[in-house]
Amino acid sequence: MPSLPRFSGQKVVQVFTKFGWQVVRQRGSHIIMVKEGEYATLSVPNHSEVAKGTLRGLIRAAGLTVSEFIAAS
């Protein structure tokens, strides 16, 4: 399993946007993203550094692998 570098919340949103996810709203410090045809929604914390465990969970919920996510960043 590749090591996951640190990403800011804004960078995470940019990478998920490349995979077709769209920002629909923001409430406080969390950005909510959806994708047409997907059941899941992603709640990305808009922090200067997203925790690695949180990021892995978001990647898994989006149906991606860590390698795909890193390659798109």
N, C-alpha and C positions, 0 to 999 in steps of 0.2 A: 504494500500500500504506500503510495507516494506521500511524502511529507507535505503538509498543507501550510503554505505561507500565510502571513497575517494580511488581512484585507480590511479596508474601511467599509462602512455600510454603503457609501455611495459607489465604491468600486464593485461591490457584490451586486448591486442593482444594475450597473452597466453590463456586467458579465451575463446576468440572467436575461437582460434585454436582448442580447445577441441570440439567445435560444428561443425567443418569441414570447417571453413573459412581459407583461405590461403593468405599469404602476397605475392603480385605480384610486388609491387614496393614501393619506398619511394621517395617523392619529398619534399625537405626541411624538415620541422618538422611534416609531415603528412604521415602516413603509410596507403597504400591502400590495402584493403582486398577484395577478391571475394570468392564465393562459387559456385560450380557446380550446375546448375539448379536454381539458384537465379538470379533475375533481378537486385537487388540492389547491390551496392558496398558500403563498409564501409571506411570512411576516418577518421582514428583514429589519433588524435593529439599526437605526441610523446613528451608529457610534463611530468614534475614530478608529476603533479596532474591534472587529467581531470575534467573539470567542471561537476557538477551533471546533469545539463540540457543537456549538450552535450552527456554524457554517457547514459542518459535515451533515447535520440533520437537514438543513435547507437543500443541500445538494442531493441528498437521498430522496427528499420529498419531491424534488423537481424531476426525478427520474434520470439523473445524470451520474456519472462516475467522477471521482476526484480528478482523474487524469483529464477527462473532457473539460472540466471546469477550469483547471489550471492552463490547459492549452488555449482556451478562449480568452484568458485574462491578458 
